[in-house]
Amino acid sequence: HEQIKVMFNISGFLEKFKKFDQNKTLQTENIIKSIEKVVGVKIDKRSLILKDALLRIQGSPALRQEIFLKKEHLLPLIAAEGVFDIR
């Protein structure tokens, strides 16, 4: 019984990581949709780095400039995803 109990605990622990990964994926998808809506450009998820409520954009200077020009309109949409600044 002890071994089954340990396996159940490990399973529950790993489930938390799975949910975290799903939430992170959904968060990224919502940010991408918001950028597409405001800027009119589809951006690859690998171009986004989200850390500590800060969104960093990697990409061409033209793309980054376009996003920064519309930052004021974009931030209210992505604030729901926990993003409060773009760099």
Secondary structure per residue as TSV (DSSP state, phi and psi in degrees):
chain	resnum	aa	ss	phi	psi
A	1	H	-	360.0	-34.7
A	2	E	H	-63.6	-39.4
A	3	Q	H	-66.5	-40.0
A	4	I	H	-64.2	-40.5
A	5	K	H	-62.3	-43.0
A	6	V	H	-64.7	-42.6
A	7	M	H	-62.4	-40.2
A	8	F	H	-64.8	-41.8
A	9	N	H	-63.8	-41.7
A	10	I	H	-65.0	-41.9
A	11	S	H	-60.3	-44.4
A	12	G	H	-64.0	-39.7
A	13	F	H	-63.2	-45.8
A	14	L	H	-68.0	-29.6
A	15	E	H	-62.4	-35.4
A	16	K	H	-60.8	-41.5
A	17	F	H	-67.0	-37.6
A	18	K	H	-62.7	-44.7
A	19	K	H	-64.9	-39.2
A	20	F	H	-61.2	-44.1
A	21	D	H	-64.4	-39.7
A	22	Q	H	-65.6	-41.0
A	23	N	H	-64.6	-40.3
A	24	K	H	-64.4	-41.5
A	25	T	H	-64.5	-44.8
A	26	L	H	-63.3	-41.1
A	27	Q	H	-60.3	-47.0
A	28	T	H	-63.0	-43.0
A	29	E	H	-61.6	-40.9
A	30	N	H	-66.3	-37.8
A	31	I	H	-65.0	-44.2
A	32	I	H	-60.9	-43.5
A	33	K	H	-62.7	-39.6
A	34	S	H	-65.9	-41.7
A	35	I	H	-63.1	-43.6
A	36	E	H	-62.1	-40.3
A	37	K	H	-66.4	-45.5
A	38	V	H	-81.9	-44.7
A	39	V	H	-92.3	-28.0
A	40	G	-	84.4	20.2
A	41	V	-	-130.2	132.9
A	42	K	-	-81.8	127.4
A	43	I	-	-115.3	144.1
A	44	D	-	-77.6	141.4
A	45	K	G	-63.7	-23.1
A	46	R	G	-72.5	-12.0
A	47	S	G	-85.9	-5.2
A	48	L	E	-108.9	133.7
A	49	I	E	-125.5	117.7
A	50	L	E	-112.5	119.9
A	51	K	E	-151.1	128.0
A	52	D	T	52.6	49.6
A	53	A	T	65.3	15.0
A	54	L	E	-117.3	127.0
A	55	L	E	-102.2	120.4
A	56	R	E	-104.6	134.6
A	57	I	E	-106.5	125.9
A	58	Q	-	-109.3	133.8
A	59	G	S	163.2	-166.6
A	60	S	-	-66.7	151.1
A	61	P	H	-58.0	-35.2
A	62	A	H	-65.0	-43.3
A	63	L	H	-63.8	-48.1
A	64	R	H	-61.5	-40.9
A	65	Q	H	-63.8	-41.1
A	66	E	H	-62.6	-41.0
A	67	I	H	-66.6	-43.1
A	68	F	H	-65.7	-34.1
A	69	L	H	-65.0	-30.0
A	70	K	T	-106.2	15.8
A	71	K	H	-55.3	-42.0
A	72	E	H	-59.7	-36.1
A	73	H	H	-82.9	-27.2
A	74	L	H	-80.8	-39.7
A	75	L	H	-56.3	-42.6
A	76	P	H	-61.4	-31.1
A	77	L	H	-73.6	-38.3
A	78	I	H	-92.9	-3.7
A	79	A	G	-62.2	-31.6
A	80	A	G	-64.4	-19.9
A	81	E	G	-94.9	7.4
A	82	G	T	87.1	16.2
A	83	V	-	-105.0	125.6
A	84	F	-	-120.9	-1.3
A	85	D	E	-158.0	155.4
A	86	I	E	-126.2	135.3
A	87	R	-	-132.4	360.0
